[in-house]
Amino acid sequence: MPDVLAHVVGGGRGDGWDILAAWSFDPTILVAVLLPGFLYARGMRRWTAQPRLMKPWQPYFFFTGLTLVFLALSSPIEALKDDLFLMHMVQHLLLMMIAPPLILLGAPTTPVLLGMPRAVRHYVVRPLMRSRIARTGYRGLTFPVVAWMLFVAALWFWHFFPGAYDAAVRNEGLHILQHLTFFGAGMLYWWTLIDPRPLRAMLPYPIRMLFIGVTEFQIIALGAAITLRKDLIYSAYVDAPGLWGLTSLADQQAGGATMWVGGVMMLMIVMVVTGFVWFHKGEEQARREEREEDRRARLAASPGG
C-alpha cells in the first residue's frame, strides 16, 4: 500500500479522499512526457511548411494525449491503483484507448524529427530509416492484423493469464512492463486507424470500420468477463482497504464496467468519425472526377481539340 494511503487508512478515515492530493513526479515519467513535447514544439517552430500541412487543432490533440499519459502515471490514479482495481482500469483505458489516438492525431512524426538535434537526425534517425531490418520491423509491427493481435493479446494476457495481473500489481518492474505493453500495443493499434501524416495507415476506410467493430467485441468480452464475475479474480485486491465504500467485489465490477463502457464509447466515437471522413473523402474524390470530366469536355469542345 502506498504510504499516503497507509496514512489515510491508518488515520481512521478509511475513505481514501485524501489521496486526491497525492501526485508523484518520477523523473523517468517526466522525461518520457516532456521530451516528446519539447521536440514537437521545437519542430513546429522550425517547420516552415507547417501552416500548410498541419491543421490548427492537431498540436492540441498531441499535447492532450501527452497530458493524459502523465495523469495516468503521476496523478492520484497511480497512487490508488494498488488499492482500487477501478483506478487500475482507468489507467489502462487512458494508456491504451485514449492517449494513443490523441497523440497520433497530432501527426507527431515530422515535428518530432525536426525538433531533434541535427546530429541525432543525421547519425541515428537516417541510418535507422535506411536500415532494411528497421523497415521490415516497422512494416511488420504496423501491419494491421499483427497490430490488432498484439493489442488483443496485451488486453487478455495481463487481465486473464493466471497470475499475470497480480504479479504486475506486486512487482514494480512487471508493472512498468505492463504499462509499456499497454501503451505500445495501443500506439500500434491506433496507427492502423489513424493517418499520422506524412505516414499513412494501410487500411481503406471501410476495413477500418470493420476493424473497430471486431475490437469492440474484444472489449465487450473482456469487460463482461470481469464485470459479471461473482467472485474475485485478482488476489492482490482481496485485502484491499475498501476505499470510498467499495467492497473488493464491487470494486472489481466497477473496474470491469469502466473498461467495458469506456472502451466501447471510445471506439464508437472513432467509428463515427471514420465514417464521416470516409464520406467526406468520397465526396472530394467525386468533385475531382467531375472537374476532370469538365476539363476534358472543354478541351474537346475547343477549336484546337
Residue, then its C-alpha position, 0 to 999 in steps of 0.5 A: m500500500p502506498d504510504v499516503l494511503a497507509h496514512v489515510v487508512g491508518g488515520g481512521r478515515g478509511d475513505g481514501w479522499d485524501i489521496l486526491a492530493a497525492w501526485s508523484f513526479d518520477p523523473t523517468i515519467l517526466v522525461a518520457v512526457l516532456l521530451p516528446g513535447f519539447l521536440y514537437a514544439r521545437g519542430m513546429r517552430r522550425w517547420t516552415a511548411q507547417p501552416r500548410l500541412m498541419k491543421p490548427w487543432q492537431p498540436y492540441f490533440f498531441f499535447t492532450g494525449l501527452t497530458l493524459v499519459f502523465l495523469a495516468l502515471s503521476s496523478p492520484i490514479e497511480a497512487l490508488k491503483d494498488d488499492l482500487f482495481l477501478m483506478h487500475m482500469v482507468q489507467h489502462l483505458l487512458l494508456m491504451m484507448i485514449a492517449p494513443p489516438l490523441i497523440l497520433l492525431g497530432a501527426p507527431t512524426t515530422p515535428v518530432l524529427l525536426g525538433m531533434p538535434r541535427a546530429v541525432r537526425h543525421y547519425v541515428v534517425r537516417p541510418l535507422m530509416r535506411s536500415r532494411i531490418a528497421r523497415t521490415g520491423y516497422r512494416g511488420l509491427t504496423f501491419p494491421v492484423v499483427a497490430w490488432m493481435l498484439f493489442v488483443a493479446a496485451l488486453w487478455f494476457w495481463h487481465f486473464f493469464p493466471g497470475a499475470y495481473d497480480a504479479a504486475v500489481r506486486n512487482e514494480g518492474l512487471h508493472i512498468l512492463q505492463h504499462l509499456t505493453f499497454f501503451g505500445a500495443g495501443m500506439l500500434y493499434w491506433w496507427t492502423l486507424i489513424d493517418p499520422r501524416p506524412l505516414r499513412a495507415m494501410l487500411p481503406y476506410p471501410i476495413r477500418m470500420l470493420f476493424i473497430g467493430v471486431t475490437e469492440f467485441q474484444i472489449i465487450a468480452l473482456g469487460a463482461a468477463i470481469t464485470l459479471r464475475k461473482d467472485l474475485i479474480y485478482s488476489a492482490y485486491v482481496d485485502a484491499p482497504g475498501l476505499w470510498g465504500l467499495t467492497s473488493l467485489a464491487d470494486q472489481q465490477a466497477g473496474g470491469a464496467t469502466m473498461w467495458v463502457g469506456g472502451v466501447m464509447m471510445l471506439m464508437i466515437v472513432m467509428v463515427v468519425t471514420g465514417f464521416v471522413w470516409f464520406h467526406k473523402g468520397e465526396e472530394q474524390a467525386r468533385r475531382e472526377e467531375r472537374e476532370e470530366d469538365r476539363r476534358a469536355r472543354l478541351a474537346a469542345s475547343p477549336g484546337g481539340 
